[in-house]
Amino acid sequence: MKGILINLHCFHRCTILEPGPVATPVLEKAEAWGASIDNSAADQKTQELMKIWVDNLPEIASTQLEPDKIATALKEIILGKNTNFRCQTNVDFLTREIASKLKDPASNEPIDLVEKRIYGERKDKN
């Protein structure tokens, strides 16, 4: 059994590619779709949360990578030039949140950090 495990380790590589946001038309389409929705019937809390999300969306969008950068990273992985177990191509996107996920994958810390980044400190904690 030990010999089989050594052979598997020698001949099989695994890399987790974490690209983060990629520049595609999805964001523009989502913004257009969101603008077409009449939120006036929504309750005040929902309207406030939507405004916060829309106001913070440009920060998230500003970290988008062009698809060719992701393709270059993938090519380096396939050709064996990048043999790291994890490849986070976008070092500007949610680095604290990703680090907290790896530190303790069973905790809610990444969710709490993302929520704080987007919605700020919330008094009601709901």
Secondary structure, 3 states (H helix, E strand, C coil): CHHHHHHHHHHCCCCEEECCCECCCHHHHHHHHHHCCCHHHCCHHHHHHHHHHHHHHHHHHCCCECHHHHHHHHHHHHCCCCCCCEEECCCCCCHHHHHHHHHCCCCCHHHHHHHHHHHCCCCCCC
